[in-house]
Amino acid sequence: MEHVFTKENFEQEVLHAAQPVLVDFWAPWCGPCRMLGPVVARVADEAQGRWKVGKVNVDEQPELASQFGIMSIPTVMVFKDGKLQAQAVGVQSQQQLEHMLESAR
């Protein structure tokens, strides 16, 4: 299941999460973001409690986009124990995203 992260829940849902968290910074008008969407959904579906997956709409959450220096979308970030562990810009494969998450465990 994918979560929706906002400035109101980001600290609790991402920074204080017990497991690694993949955050997809995206926007509905972004073509590559729409290509990455189903890949992120598959990673979320296969999480089985090993990690958490969610999205930040940069149009609706400009403060979060600014806080993390998002210059290009899609950008995916993996957080563990409140710290940024990995980051990638552009469309990624399911294997690449899962590798980022596994490396953070």
C-alpha positions in Angstrom: 0.0 0.0 0.0 1.3 3.4 -0.9 1.0 6.2 1.6 0.5 9.9 0.9 3.0 12.0 2.8 2.3 15.6 3.7 4.1 18.2 5.7 1.7 17.3 8.5 2.6 13.6 8.7 6.1 13.4 7.1 8.0 13.5 10.4 5.9 10.7 12.0 5.4 8.6 8.9 8.9 8.9 7.4 11.5 10.2 9.8 10.2 8.2 12.8 9.4 5.0 10.9 10.8 1.7 12.2 11.6 0.4 8.7 13.2 2.0 5.6 10.8 4.4 3.8 10.8 5.1 0.0 9.4 8.6 -0.8 8.5 9.3 -4.4 8.4 13.1 -5.1 6.1 13.5 -8.1 3.5 15.6 -9.8 0.4 14.6 -11.9 1.6 16.6 -15.0 5.0 14.9 -15.1 5.2 12.2 -17.8 8.2 10.4 -16.3 6.4 10.5 -12.9 3.5 8.7 -14.5 5.8 6.1 -15.9 7.4 5.5 -12.5 4.1 5.3 -10.7 3.2 1.7 -11.4 6.8 0.7 -10.5 6.5 2.4 -7.1 3.1 0.7 -6.6 4.6 -2.7 -7.3 7.4 -2.0 -4.7 4.7 -1.0 -2.2 2.7 -4.1 -2.9 5.7 -6.4 -2.3 6.8 -4.6 0.9 5.4 -7.2 3.3 6.3 -5.0 6.2 10.0 -4.8 5.2 9.6 -1.2 4.2 7.1 1.6 3.7 6.4 3.4 0.4 4.7 6.7 -0.2 4.4 9.7 -2.5 4.7 13.5 -2.1 2.9 15.6 -4.7 5.3 18.5 -5.1 2.5 20.8 -6.3 0.5 20.2 -3.1 3.5 20.0 -0.7 6.0 22.7 -1.9 7.5 23.0 1.6 8.6 19.4 1.6 10.0 19.7 -2.0 11.9 22.7 -0.9 13.1 21.1 2.4 14.7 18.2 0.5 16.0 20.3 -2.4 13.9 18.6 -5.1 15.0 20.2 -8.4 13.8 17.5 -10.8 11.0 15.0 -10.6 10.5 12.2 -10.3 13.0 12.0 -7.4 12.9 9.0 -5.0 14.6 9.1 -1.6 15.0 6.3 0.9 15.1 7.3 4.6 16.0 5.1 7.5 16.2 6.2 11.2 15.3 9.7 10.1 18.3 10.0 7.8 18.5 10.1 4.0 20.2 6.8 2.8 19.7 6.9 -0.9 18.4 9.1 -3.7 17.8 8.8 -7.4 16.4 11.1 -10.0 14.4 9.9 -13.0 12.6 6.7 -13.8 14.0 3.7 -12.0 13.4 0.0 -12.3 11.7 -2.0 -9.6 15.0 -3.8 -9.0 16.8 -0.5 -8.5 14.2 0.8 -6.0 14.2 -2.5 -4.1 18.0 -2.4 -4.0 17.9 1.1 -2.5 15.5 -0.1 0.2 17.5 -3.3 0.9 20.7 -1.4 1.2 19.1 0.8 3.9 18.0 -2.1 6.0 
